[in-house]
Amino acid sequence: MDSSVDILSLDRAALTKWVTRTDSAFRADQVWRWLWKQGERDLGTMTNLPASLRQRMASEAVMNTLELAGRQTAADGTIKFLFALASGRHVETVLIPDFDESGQPTRMTVCVSSQVGCAMGCSFCATGLMGFQQNLTSGEIAEQVQRAHQSALAIHDKGVTNVVFMGMGEPLLNLDGVLGAVDKLTAEDGFGLSPKRITVSTVGLATRIRELADMQVRFGLAVSLHAPFNSKRSSIMPVNRKAKTDLTSLMEAISYFTEKTGRRITYEYCMFSGFNDSVEDARELATLVRKAPSKVNLIMYNPVEGLGFHRSDEDALNAFIAELVRGDVTVTVRRSRGQDIDAACGQLAINQ
């Protein structure tokens, strides 16, 4: 291994292979625990490792850690981090705390990015304005969770409980990085998170969804739908303009996924005023989502300057919900968080 290889990006097998060139597999397990259970990056702290191994790690490998380049805290407690990568590019991570009626923290969700920028070009998304720039390594993704976890403990005395891949980028176009990060986050001697507390969101890459089904993945899958008609969806989501990824192919892939895994799908649906929030839209959406076990998560849009989209008003939202309920659809509403900061994904990074 030369000095350009990042040990944080290695999966367990690759890390073990490298360590066992000079040391035992037991030492590889120790290194893994230091990196992903303890979140340690200082070789001097890893005192149970032989000095020779620590010296080899220092001279033959690197640890490409995240550098905090910016941080914003909203009145509701939402924190957006801007991290600089080894490449010099920037990526965003958001910590979203939830509290009970007494103000005690009940859940700490971290929203992570899997790419710098995005190639999908959705017309309502700030990240899409950047174009695709870089895939993140599994280490860069998992470390976002560790860094948010440290902040959550320091501020709320409660660590991260849930992880959602809903930040910058299309996770299924960086599948190796995402799956590697999930392994680090769910390993018992790693971060130790249950796969059921991880959700990966996609614009709807049908072939990749089928691959995940065949892998029998244990994490949750969310699909960004945003319109129930092909014509409308194609007008805001270029991915829908291809036969292999239009609504017909997507719904077939989703049915395959739910049958193979036994997991229900979450549909993400941004409410755009005057575009996709009519009762007719709700009725068609109900018809679509009933084809497989699912729930619909309605999202109150965080407007991005210059993109021309606005969130639906409460009357339209309530009418939409009522129609979905009449259609026997399980529906929840996600209110926008961090509205007093640059809360839409990509708004911090795009200004760098």
C-alpha positions as CSV (number, residue, x, y, z in Angstrom):
1,M,0.0,0.0,0.0
2,D,1.4,3.4,-0.9
3,S,1.0,6.6,0.9
4,S,-1.9,7.7,-1.3
5,V,-4.2,5.0,0.0
6,D,-6.7,6.1,2.6
7,I,-7.2,3.5,5.3
8,L,-10.6,5.1,6.3
9,S,-11.9,4.1,2.9
10,L,-11.0,0.4,3.3
11,D,-13.6,-2.1,4.1
12,R,-12.8,-4.7,6.8
13,A,-11.4,-7.3,4.4
14,A,-9.1,-4.8,2.7
15,L,-8.0,-3.4,6.1
16,T,-7.3,-6.9,7.4
17,K,-5.3,-7.8,4.3
18,W,-3.1,-4.7,4.7
19,V,-2.5,-5.1,8.4
20,T,-1.8,-8.9,8.2
21,R,1.2,-8.2,5.9
22,T,3.1,-7.6,9.1
23,D,0.7,-8.2,12.0
24,S,-2.1,-10.6,13.0
25,A,-5.8,-10.4,12.1
26,F,-6.4,-9.6,15.8
27,R,-4.4,-6.3,15.3
28,A,-6.6,-5.5,12.3
29,D,-9.7,-5.9,14.4
30,Q,-8.2,-3.5,16.9
31,V,-7.5,-0.9,14.2
32,W,-11.1,-1.3,13.0
33,R,-12.5,-0.7,16.5
34,W,-10.3,2.3,17.0
35,L,-11.5,3.9,13.7
36,W,-15.2,3.0,13.7
37,K,-16.2,2.2,17.2
38,Q,-14.1,4.7,19.1
39,G,-13.9,7.3,16.2
40,E,-10.2,7.8,16.9
41,R,-7.9,9.4,14.4
42,D,-4.8,10.0,16.5
43,L,-2.4,7.1,16.2
44,G,-0.7,8.2,19.5
45,T,-3.9,7.3,21.3
46,M,-4.0,3.8,19.9
47,T,-1.6,2.5,22.6
48,N,-2.7,-1.1,22.5
49,L,-1.3,-1.4,19.0
50,P,2.4,-2.2,18.6
51,A,4.6,0.8,17.9
52,S,5.8,-0.8,14.7
53,L,2.2,-1.0,13.3
54,R,1.5,2.5,14.3
55,Q,4.7,3.7,12.6
56,R,3.7,1.7,9.5
57,M,0.2,3.3,9.5
58,A,1.9,6.7,9.7
59,S,4.4,6.1,6.9
60,E,2.5,3.9,4.4
61,A,-1.0,5.2,4.6
62,V,-3.1,8.3,5.2
63,M,-6.4,9.1,7.0
64,N,-8.4,11.5,4.9
65,T,-10.5,13.0,7.6
66,L,-13.2,15.7,7.3
67,E,-12.2,19.3,8.1
68,L,-14.9,21.5,9.5
69,A,-15.2,24.5,7.2
70,G,-18.5,26.0,8.4
71,R,-21.4,25.4,10.8
72,Q,-24.9,27.0,11.1
73,T,-27.3,26.4,13.9
74,A,-31.0,27.1,13.5
75,A,-33.5,28.2,16.2
76,D,-35.1,24.7,16.2
77,G,-31.7,23.1,17.0
78,T,-30.9,21.9,13.5
79,I,-27.2,22.1,12.8
80,K,-25.8,22.2,9.2
81,F,-22.1,21.3,8.9
82,L,-19.9,22.1,5.9
83,F,-16.9,19.7,5.7
84,A,-13.9,20.1,3.5
85,L,-12.6,16.9,1.9
86,A,-9.0,16.0,1.1
87,S,-9.8,16.9,-2.5
88,G,-10.6,20.5,-1.4
89,R,-14.2,20.2,-2.3
90,H,-17.0,20.6,0.2
91,V,-19.9,18.5,1.4
92,E,-22.8,19.1,3.8
93,T,-24.2,17.1,6.7
94,V,-27.2,18.0,8.8
95,L,-28.0,17.0,12.4
96,I,-31.8,17.1,13.1
97,P,-32.8,16.7,16.8
98,D,-36.3,15.9,17.9
99,F,-37.6,16.7,21.4
100,D,-40.5,15.6,23.5
101,E,-42.9,18.0,25.1
102,S,-40.6,18.6,28.1
103,G,-37.7,19.5,25.8
104,Q,-35.8,16.3,26.2
105,P,-34.1,14.8,23.1
106,T,-35.9,11.8,21.7
107,R,-34.2,11.2,18.4
108,M,-31.0,12.4,16.7
109,T,-31.1,12.1,12.9
110,V,-28.1,12.8,10.8
111,C,-28.6,13.5,7.1
112,V,-25.5,12.6,5.1
113,S,-24.2,13.3,1.7
114,S,-22.8,10.6,-0.7
115,Q,-21.5,12.8,-3.5
116,V,-20.2,16.3,-4.0
117,G,-22.9,17.8,-6.3
118,C,-25.3,15.6,-8.3
119,A,-25.7,14.5,-11.9
120,M,-29.5,14.0,-11.7
121,G,-30.3,17.7,-12.4
122,C,-33.7,17.9,-10.6
123,S,-35.0,21.3,-11.3
124,F,-36.0,22.1,-7.7
125,C,-32.7,21.1,-6.0
126,A,-29.8,23.4,-5.0
127,T,-27.3,20.5,-5.2
128,G,-28.3,19.9,-8.9
129,L,-27.0,23.3,-9.7
130,M,-23.5,22.1,-8.9
131,G,-23.4,19.2,-11.3
132,F,-21.6,16.0,-10.4
133,Q,-18.1,16.6,-9.0
134,Q,-17.0,13.6,-6.9
135,N,-18.1,10.4,-5.2
136,L,-17.4,10.2,-1.4
137,T,-15.5,7.2,0.0
138,S,-17.2,5.0,2.5
139,G,-14.9,6.6,5.1
140,E,-16.0,10.1,4.2
141,I,-19.7,9.1,4.5
142,A,-19.3,7.2,7.8
143,E,-17.3,10.0,9.3
144,Q,-20.1,12.5,8.7
145,V,-22.1,10.4,11.1
146,Q,-19.3,10.2,13.7
147,R,-18.8,13.9,13.6
148,A,-22.5,14.7,14.0
149,H,-22.6,12.1,16.8
150,Q,-19.9,13.9,18.7
151,S,-21.8,17.2,18.4
152,A,-25.1,15.6,19.5
153,L,-23.4,14.1,22.6
154,A,-21.8,17.4,23.5
155,I,-24.9,19.4,23.1
156,H,-27.7,17.1,24.0
157,D,-26.0,14.2,25.8
158,K,-27.6,11.9,23.3
159,G,-25.9,10.4,20.2
160,V,-27.1,9.8,16.7
161,T,-30.0,7.4,16.6
162,N,-31.0,7.5,12.8
163,V,-29.1,8.0,9.6
164,V,-30.7,9.1,6.3
165,F,-28.9,9.3,3.0
166,M,-30.8,12.4,1.8
167,G,-28.0,14.9,1.5
168,M,-26.0,15.9,-1.5
169,G,-25.8,13.4,-4.4
170,E,-27.6,10.3,-5.7
171,P,-26.6,7.4,-3.3
172,L,-27.2,4.7,-5.8
173,L,-24.7,6.2,-8.2
174,N,-22.1,5.7,-5.5
175,L,-23.3,2.3,-4.4
176,D,-19.9,1.0,-3.3
177,G,-19.3,4.0,-1.1
178,V,-22.8,3.8,0.4
179,L,-22.7,0.1,1.1
180,G,-19.2,0.4,2.6
181,A,-20.4,3.2,4.9
182,V,-23.4,1.1,5.9
183,D,-21.1,-1.7,6.9
184,K,-19.0,0.6,9.1
185,L,-22.1,2.1,10.7
186,T,-23.9,-1.2,11.4
187,A,-20.9,-3.4,12.5
188,E,-21.2,-4.4,16.1
189,D,-17.6,-3.5,16.6
190,G,-18.1,-0.4,14.5
191,F,-20.6,2.4,15.1
192,G,-23.1,-0.2,16.1
193,L,-26.3,1.2,14.5
194,S,-29.2,-1.0,13.6
195,P,-29.8,-1.3,9.8
196,K,-33.4,-0.5,10.5
197,R,-32.4,3.0,11.6
198,I,-30.8,3.7,8.2
199,T,-32.7,5.0,5.2
200,V,-31.2,5.4,1.7
201,S,-33.0,7.8,-0.6
202,T,-32.9,7.6,-4.4
203,V,-34.5,9.5,-7.3
204,G,-35.6,6.1,-8.6
205,L,-32.9,4.2,-10.4
206,A,-34.9,1.1,-11.2
207,T,-31.9,-1.2,-12.1
208,R,-30.1,-0.3,-8.9
209,I,-33.2,-0.8,-6.8
210,R,-33.4,-4.4,-8.2
211,E,-29.8,-4.9,-7.3
212,L,-30.5,-3.8,-3.7
213,A,-33.4,-6.3,-3.6
214,D,-31.2,-9.1,-4.8
215,M,-28.6,-8.2,-2.1
216,Q,-31.4,-8.5,0.5
217,V,-30.3,-5.2,2.1
218,R,-31.7,-4.6,5.6
219,F,-31.8,-0.8,5.5
220,G,-34.8,1.3,4.5
221,L,-35.4,2.6,1.0
222,A,-37.0,5.9,0.2
223,V,-37.9,7.0,-3.4
224,S,-38.2,10.6,-4.4
225,L,-41.4,10.6,-6.4
226,H,-42.6,14.3,-6.4
227,A,-45.2,13.8,-9.1
228,P,-47.6,11.0,-9.9
229,F,-47.8,11.5,-13.7
230,N,-45.0,10.8,-16.2
231,S,-45.3,14.1,-17.9
232,K,-45.1,16.2,-14.7
233,R,-42.3,14.1,-13.2
234,S,-40.3,14.3,-16.4
235,S,-40.6,18.1,-16.4
236,I,-38.8,18.4,-13.0
237,M,-36.7,15.1,-12.9
238,P,-34.7,14.3,-15.9
239,V,-34.2,10.7,-14.7
240,N,-37.9,10.1,-15.5
241,R,-37.4,10.8,-19.2
242,K,-35.8,7.4,-19.9
243,A,-37.8,4.3,-20.4
244,K,-35.7,2.3,-18.0
245,T,-36.3,4.8,-15.2
246,D,-39.8,6.3,-15.9
247,L,-42.7,5.7,-13.5
248,T,-43.6,2.4,-15.1
249,S,-40.1,0.9,-14.7
250,L,-39.7,2.4,-11.3
251,M,-42.9,1.0,-9.9
252,E,-42.1,-2.5,-11.3
253,A,-38.7,-2.3,-9.6
254,I,-40.3,-1.2,-6.3
255,S,-42.7,-4.1,-6.4
256,Y,-39.7,-6.4,-6.9
257,F,-37.9,-4.8,-4.0
258,T,-40.8,-5.2,-1.5
259,E,-41.4,-8.8,-2.6
260,K,-37.7,-9.8,-2.2
261,T,-37.0,-7.9,1.0
262,G,-40.3,-7.8,2.8
263,R,-39.7,-4.1,3.5
264,R,-42.1,-1.4,2.6
265,I,-41.0,1.7,0.6
266,T,-41.2,5.3,1.7
267,Y,-42.2,7.7,-1.0
268,E,-40.8,11.2,-0.6
269,Y,-43.1,13.8,-2.1
270,C,-42.2,17.5,-2.1
271,M,-45.3,19.7,-2.2
272,F,-44.9,22.4,-4.8
273,S,-47.6,25.1,-5.0
274,G,-49.7,24.9,-8.1
275,F,-47.7,22.1,-9.6
276,N,-48.2,18.8,-7.9
277,D,-50.5,19.6,-5.0
278,S,-54.0,19.2,-6.4
279,V,-56.6,16.7,-5.4
280,E,-56.2,15.1,-8.8
281,D,-52.5,14.6,-8.1
282,A,-53.3,13.1,-4.7
283,R,-55.8,10.7,-6.2
284,E,-53.3,9.5,-8.8
285,L,-50.6,9.2,-6.2
286,A,-52.8,7.0,-4.1
287,T,-53.4,4.7,-7.1
288,L,-49.6,4.5,-7.7
289,V,-48.4,3.8,-4.2
290,R,-51.0,1.1,-3.4
291,K,-49.2,-1.2,-5.8
292,A,-46.7,-2.1,-3.1
293,P,-46.5,-1.9,0.7
294,S,-45.5,1.7,1.3
295,K,-46.1,5.0,3.1
296,V,-46.0,8.6,1.7
297,N,-43.9,11.3,3.4
298,L,-45.1,14.7,2.3
299,I,-42.3,17.3,2.5
300,M,-42.9,21.0,2.9
301,Y,-40.4,22.4,0.4
302,N,-37.4,24.6,1.5
303,P,-37.4,27.2,-1.3
304,V,-34.1,27.7,-3.2
305,E,-33.5,31.2,-4.6
306,G,-33.7,31.4,-8.3
307,L,-35.4,28.0,-8.9
308,G,-39.0,29.3,-9.0
309,F,-40.6,26.7,-6.8
310,H,-42.7,27.5,-3.7
311,R,-44.2,25.4,-1.0
312,S,-47.9,24.5,-0.9
313,D,-50.1,26.4,1.5
314,E,-51.8,24.7,4.4
315,D,-55.2,24.4,2.7
316,A,-53.7,22.6,-0.3
317,L,-51.7,20.3,2.1
318,N,-54.8,19.4,4.1
319,A,-56.9,18.7,1.0
320,F,-54.0,16.5,-0.4
321,I,-53.7,14.6,2.8
322,A,-57.5,14.0,3.0
323,E,-57.5,12.6,-0.5
324,L,-54.7,10.2,0.3
325,V,-56.4,9.0,3.5
326,R,-59.6,8.4,1.5
327,G,-57.4,6.3,-0.8
328,D,-56.2,4.2,2.2
329,V,-52.7,5.5,2.1
330,T,-50.4,5.9,5.1
331,V,-49.2,9.4,5.1
332,T,-46.9,11.6,7.2
333,V,-45.8,15.2,6.9
334,R,-42.2,16.4,7.2
335,R,-42.0,20.0,8.1
336,S,-38.9,21.9,6.9
337,R,-36.3,22.2,9.5
338,G,-33.6,24.9,9.8
339,Q,-35.6,27.5,7.9
340,D,-33.6,30.3,9.4
341,I,-30.3,28.9,8.0
342,D,-29.2,27.7,4.5
343,A,-31.3,24.6,5.0
344,A,-31.8,23.2,1.5
345,C,-29.2,20.7,0.5
346,G,-26.3,22.3,-1.4
347,Q,-26.9,25.9,-0.3
348,L,-23.8,26.0,1.8
349,A,-21.5,24.1,-0.6
350,I,-22.6,25.8,-3.7
351,N,-21.3,29.1,-2.3
352,Q,-17.8,27.8,-1.8
